[in-house]
C-alpha cells in the first residue's frame, strides 16, 4: 500500500508541476496543494524541489494536549506542511466548527509565523460583500499580540 501511495504522490506532483509552467508565463503566484493528511509527507517529499507548497486541510490549535484524532501543527510541519487552512465550509457544516475555533486556529498559525488560509464563506448567502466582511471580522479577532510575536517560520 505504501508503494501505491508513493506513486500517487509522485504522479500528482508531476501533473501539478506541468500545470505550473502555464501559470509562470502569466504572473507570479504561489501555488499550494492541501492533500489528505495520509499523503502529505509523500507529496511534500516528492515536490520538495519544485515550486508547489503543500499544506494541511485541518489541525488543532493547541500546542500540546490529548486531542484524539486531531493533528498538531508540529506533526504536520514534520510531514512537510507549509500552509495551514482554517474555517473550510465542510469543517463548519459537517464537524460543527464555529468561528471561535477557527479564530483559535488562525491565531495559532499567525503566532508561529505560518502561511494561513482563512476560509470565510462558501455558501451563497455568505458571498455577499457585507457578509464576507462580517465573516472576516468574526473569524479573525487578534486578541493577543499574535501578529507581533516572534515567529519560527519565515513568509518568504
Buried (B, 14 or more C-beta within 10 A) or exposed (E): EEEEBBEBBBEBBEEBBEEBEEEEEEEEEEBBBBBEBEBBBBBBBBBEEBBBBBBBBBBBBEEEEEEEEEBBBEBBBEBBBBBBBBBBBEBBEEEEBEBEBBBBBBBBBBBBBBBBBBBBBEEEEEEEEEBEEBBEEBBBEEEEEBEEEEBEEEEE
